[in-house]
Amino acid sequence: MFGFLFGTACLLGLTATFARGRGEGHHCHGGHRGRGFRSGRGRFVLNRLLDRLDTTPGQEKVIREAVDALLDDTQHARGEFQATRLEVAQAIRGETLDRGAIDGVFERHDQVIDRVRQNALDSFAKVHETLDPRQRKILAELIEAGPFARGFGPFR
């Protein structure tokens, strides 16, 4: 059970990290809400990545759509996990622990995690298909080095 809770906490942390780059709650020029990597810090990092990969406009479109789809899915998962607090509180509130309710929460978490995993694989496959071998090599090296390595993000 500890592994499940640790995995859930990691997924929530990942979601929160991506959501911060989405411009949630902030208004960009023109007064509409920022969306995906098209606003703020996330946009800057994605644009740097696309420049580093020397992508074509067609490749950029596919990559942006894949990133946005993944972020939308993780944002939905985050909302599902936040609803857990209420259900766990209700299960604990009674005279006896409602194990059935908590098991139901874990089953839903498993479904959400499976959906995020499948959508992540689909997004990774789309990006992989659109890049040529040289670009895939560069992307793999950047991922391996991490976000604060020289040549990636704002620290180049």
TAFEN-V412124 format. One record per pair of residues at least 12 apart in sequence whose C-alpha atoms are under 10 Angstrom apart, sorted by the first residue. I is the first residue (numbers start at 1). J is the second residue. D is the distance in whole Angstrom. If there is no record, write none. Layout:
i=(I;I)
j=(J;J)
d=(D;D)
This chain:
i=(1;4;4;4;5;7;8;8;8;8;8;8;9;11;11;11;11;11;11;12;12;12;12;12;12;12;13;14;14;15;15;15;15;15;15;15;15;15;15;16;16;16;18;18;18;18;18;18;18;18;19;19;19;19;19;19;19;19;19;20;20;20;21;21;21;21;21;21;21;21;21;21;21;21;22;22;22;22;22;22;22;22;22;22;22;22;22;23;23;23;23;23;23;23;23;23;24;24;24;26;26;27;27;28;35;35;35;36;36;36;36;36;36;36;36;37;37;37;37;37;38;38;41;41;42;43;44;44;45;45;45;45;46;46;46;46;46;46;47;47;47;48;48;48;48;48;49;49;49;49;49;49;50;50;50;50;52;52;52;52;52;52;52;53;53;53;53;53;53;53;53;54;54;54;55;55;55;55;56;56;58;59;59;59;59;59;59;60;60;60;61;62;62;62;62;62;62;63;63;63;63;63;63;63;64;65;65;65;66;66;66;66;66;66;66;66;67;67;67;67;67;68;69;69;69;69;70;70;70;70;70;70;70;70;71;71;72;73;73;73;73;73;73;74;74;74;74;74;74;74;76;76;77;77;77;77;77;77;78;80;80;80;80;81;81;81;81;81;83;84;84;84;84;84;85;87;87;87;87;88;88;88;89;90)
j=(106;106;109;110;106;113;78;81;106;109;110;113;81;74;77;78;81;113;116;74;75;77;78;79;81;82;78;74;78;70;71;72;73;74;75;76;77;78;79;74;75;78;36;37;42;70;71;72;74;75;35;36;37;42;71;72;74;75;78;40;41;42;34;35;36;37;38;39;40;41;42;43;44;45;34;35;36;37;38;39;40;41;42;43;68;71;72;35;36;37;38;39;40;41;42;43;36;39;40;39;40;39;40;40;68;71;72;64;65;67;68;69;70;71;72;64;65;67;68;71;64;68;153;154;153;64;153;154;147;152;153;154;60;63;64;67;152;153;60;64;153;151;152;153;154;156;138;139;142;151;152;153;63;64;135;139;135;138;139;142;151;152;153;131;132;134;135;136;137;138;139;131;134;135;130;131;132;135;130;131;130;126;127;129;130;131;132;127;130;131;130;123;126;127;129;130;131;123;124;126;127;128;130;131;127;123;126;127;119;120;122;123;124;125;126;127;120;123;124;126;127;123;119;120;122;123;116;117;119;120;121;122;123;124;116;120;116;112;115;116;117;119;120;112;113;115;116;117;119;120;112;116;109;111;112;113;115;116;112;105;108;109;112;105;106;108;109;112;105;102;105;106;108;109;105;101;102;104;105;101;102;105;102;102)
d=(10;9;9;9;10;9;10;8;10;8;10;8;10;8;9;8;10;8;10;9;9;8;6;10;8;9;9;8;10;10;8;10;9;6;6;9;8;6;10;9;8;8;9;9;8;10;7;10;8;9;10;8;10;9;7;9;9;7;10;9;9;8;10;9;8;7;9;8;6;5;4;8;9;9;7;6;5;6;8;6;7;8;6;8;9;9;10;7;8;8;9;6;6;8;8;9;9;9;10;9;9;9;10;8;8;10;9;8;9;8;5;9;10;7;8;7;10;8;7;9;9;9;9;9;10;10;8;8;9;8;5;7;10;9;8;9;10;8;9;10;9;9;7;6;8;10;10;8;9;9;7;7;9;10;10;10;9;8;9;10;8;8;10;9;10;8;5;8;9;7;7;10;10;8;9;8;9;8;10;10;9;10;8;10;6;7;10;9;9;10;10;9;7;7;10;7;10;8;9;8;6;9;8;9;9;9;9;10;9;9;8;5;8;9;7;7;9;7;9;10;9;9;8;9;10;7;8;10;7;6;9;9;7;9;10;9;10;9;8;6;10;8;9;9;9;10;7;10;9;9;9;9;9;10;6;8;9;8;9;10;9;8;8;9;10;9;7;9;9;9;7;9;10;9;10;7;7;9;7;8;6;8;10;10)
